[in-house]
């Protein structure tokens, strides 16, 4: 009888060791797949919000760049008596010192017509100049195009078509709804 008891104790001890060893092995494949699935669901839910936030940031940066172009045009006009006809004239000089062909009023990137997710243009007209901004890839870098001129009112259009002088000023819908209240 004593032998049975001691072998029974040994069996229990072996069984306990196996249970402890099995519980220390880590995660099962099923548990890992469930965790991965949960992470993918969270990423799928957050990705559209992240994309919209990035687009909003790029649109805000484009509006700021249009304002920077206005400031550069004002400085250019005060130095040379006319508005610049291109972004290149507002940018750094090709060589030597600043002058009418390169006034060094904009950084190189913006003077080349690109900044962030937007492409920029400056054209002269009889009244002064026109600034245009279009997203590099509509729907990814931005959902609006921008237009402005020497009046410095920035206008926007919620489509891939270039904004024009007939489009609403930025914030105009906000101003109208505030005035109605």
C-alpha positions as CSV (number, residue, x, y, z in Angstrom):
1,X,0.0,0.0,0.0
2,X,2.8,2.4,0.7
3,X,4.1,1.9,-2.8
4,X,0.8,2.9,-4.3
5,X,0.6,6.1,-2.2
6,X,4.1,7.1,-3.2
7,X,3.5,6.4,-6.9
8,X,0.2,8.3,-6.7
9,X,2.1,11.2,-5.2
10,X,4.7,11.0,-8.0
11,X,1.9,10.9,-10.6
12,X,0.3,14.0,-9.1
13,X,3.7,15.7,-9.0
14,X,4.4,14.9,-12.7
15,X,0.9,16.0,-13.7
16,X,1.3,19.3,-11.8
17,X,4.6,19.9,-13.6
18,X,3.1,19.2,-17.0
19,X,0.3,21.7,-16.3
20,X,2.7,24.3,-15.1
21,X,5.0,23.7,-18.1
22,X,2.0,24.0,-20.6
23,X,0.8,27.2,-19.0
24,X,4.3,28.8,-19.4
25,X,4.6,28.0,-23.1
26,X,3.0,31.3,-24.3
27,X,0.1,32.2,-26.5
28,X,-1.7,29.7,-28.7
29,X,-2.0,30.4,-32.5
30,X,-5.7,31.1,-32.0
31,X,-5.0,33.7,-29.3
32,X,-2.5,35.4,-31.6
33,X,-4.9,35.5,-34.5
34,X,-7.6,37.0,-32.4
35,X,-5.2,39.8,-31.2
36,X,-4.1,40.5,-34.8
37,X,-7.8,40.6,-35.9
38,X,-8.6,43.1,-33.1
39,X,-5.6,45.3,-34.1
40,X,-6.7,45.2,-37.8
41,X,-10.2,46.3,-36.8
42,X,-8.9,49.2,-34.8
43,X,-6.6,50.3,-37.7
44,X,-9.4,50.0,-40.2
45,X,-11.6,52.2,-38.0
46,X,-8.9,54.8,-37.4
47,X,-7.4,55.1,-40.9
48,X,-10.2,57.2,-42.5
49,X,-10.0,59.7,-39.6
50,X,-6.2,59.8,-40.0
51,X,-6.5,60.4,-43.7
52,X,-9.0,63.2,-43.2
53,X,-6.8,64.8,-40.6
54,X,-3.8,64.7,-42.9
55,X,-5.8,66.2,-45.8
56,X,-7.1,69.0,-43.5
57,X,-3.5,69.7,-42.4
58,X,-2.3,69.9,-46.1
59,X,-5.2,72.2,-47.0
60,X,-4.4,74.4,-44.1
61,X,-0.7,74.5,-45.1
62,X,-1.8,75.4,-48.7
63,X,-3.9,78.3,-47.4
64,X,-0.9,79.5,-45.4
65,X,1.4,79.2,-48.5
66,X,-1.0,81.4,-50.5
67,X,-0.8,84.0,-47.7
68,X,3.0,83.7,-47.9
69,X,2.9,84.3,-51.6
70,X,0.7,87.4,-51.0
71,X,3.3,88.8,-48.6
72,X,6.1,88.1,-51.0
73,X,4.2,89.8,-53.8
74,X,3.7,92.9,-51.6
75,X,7.4,93.0,-50.8
76,X,8.3,92.5,-54.5
77,X,6.0,95.3,-55.5
78,X,7.5,97.7,-53.0
79,X,11.0,96.8,-54.2
80,X,10.5,96.6,-58.0
81,X,7.3,98.6,-58.7
82,X,5.4,95.7,-60.2
83,X,4.1,92.3,-59.2
84,X,6.1,89.2,-60.0
85,X,4.8,87.3,-63.0
86,X,6.0,83.9,-61.7
87,X,7.0,82.1,-58.5
88,X,10.5,81.9,-59.8
89,X,10.8,85.7,-59.6
90,X,9.8,85.5,-55.9
91,X,12.2,82.7,-55.2
92,X,15.9,82.5,-54.5
93,X,18.2,83.9,-57.2
94,X,19.9,81.4,-59.6
95,X,23.2,83.0,-58.8
96,X,24.5,86.1,-57.2
97,X,22.4,88.6,-55.3
98,X,18.7,89.0,-55.1
99,X,17.0,91.0,-57.9
100,X,13.9,91.1,-60.1
101,X,14.5,87.6,-61.5
102,X,15.1,86.1,-58.1
103,X,14.0,88.3,-55.2
104,X,14.7,85.6,-52.5
105,X,11.3,86.2,-50.9
106,X,10.1,82.5,-51.0
107,X,11.9,79.3,-50.2
108,X,13.1,77.1,-53.1
109,X,10.3,74.5,-52.7
110,X,7.5,77.0,-53.0
111,X,9.2,79.0,-55.7
112,X,9.3,75.8,-57.8
113,X,5.5,75.6,-57.4
114,X,5.2,72.8,-54.9
115,X,4.8,72.7,-51.1
116,X,3.4,69.9,-49.1
117,X,0.6,68.2,-51.0
118,X,-0.2,71.1,-53.2
119,X,1.0,72.6,-56.5
120,X,1.0,76.4,-56.8
121,X,1.0,78.8,-59.8
122,X,1.3,82.6,-60.1
123,X,0.2,84.4,-63.2
124,X,0.1,88.1,-64.0
125,X,-3.0,89.8,-65.2
126,X,-4.0,93.5,-65.9
127,X,-5.1,94.1,-62.3
128,X,-2.1,92.4,-60.7
129,X,-1.6,88.7,-60.3
130,X,-3.5,85.4,-59.7
131,X,-2.5,82.6,-57.3
132,X,-3.7,79.1,-57.8
133,X,-3.3,76.0,-55.6
134,X,-4.3,72.5,-56.6
135,X,-3.8,69.2,-54.6
136,X,-1.1,67.0,-56.1
137,X,-3.6,64.1,-55.9
138,X,-7.2,65.2,-55.4
139,X,-8.9,63.3,-52.6
140,X,-5.6,62.2,-51.1
141,X,-3.7,65.5,-50.5
142,X,-6.7,67.7,-50.5
143,X,-10.4,68.0,-51.4
144,X,-10.3,71.7,-52.3
145,X,-8.6,74.0,-54.8
146,X,-7.7,77.6,-54.0
147,X,-7.7,80.8,-55.9
148,X,-6.6,84.3,-54.9
149,X,-5.4,87.5,-56.4
150,X,-4.0,90.9,-55.5
151,X,-7.1,91.5,-53.3
152,X,-5.7,88.8,-51.0
153,X,-9.1,87.1,-50.6
154,X,-8.6,83.3,-50.7
155,X,-11.4,81.4,-52.4
156,X,-12.0,77.7,-52.5
157,X,-13.8,75.1,-54.5
158,X,-14.7,71.6,-53.3
159,X,-13.9,69.8,-56.5
160,X,-10.9,69.0,-58.7
161,X,-11.7,72.0,-61.0
162,X,-9.5,75.0,-60.3
163,X,-11.1,77.6,-58.0
164,X,-12.0,81.0,-59.6
165,X,-12.9,84.5,-58.6
166,X,-16.5,83.5,-58.6
167,X,-16.0,80.8,-55.9
168,X,-16.8,81.6,-52.2
169,X,-14.2,83.1,-49.9
170,X,-12.8,80.7,-47.3
171,X,-15.1,80.8,-44.3
172,X,-17.9,82.5,-46.2
173,X,-20.4,79.8,-45.3
174,X,-19.3,80.1,-41.6
175,X,-19.8,83.9,-41.7
176,X,-23.3,83.5,-43.3
177,X,-24.4,81.0,-40.7
178,X,-23.1,83.3,-37.9
179,X,-24.9,86.3,-39.4
180,X,-28.2,84.4,-39.5
181,X,-28.1,83.7,-35.8
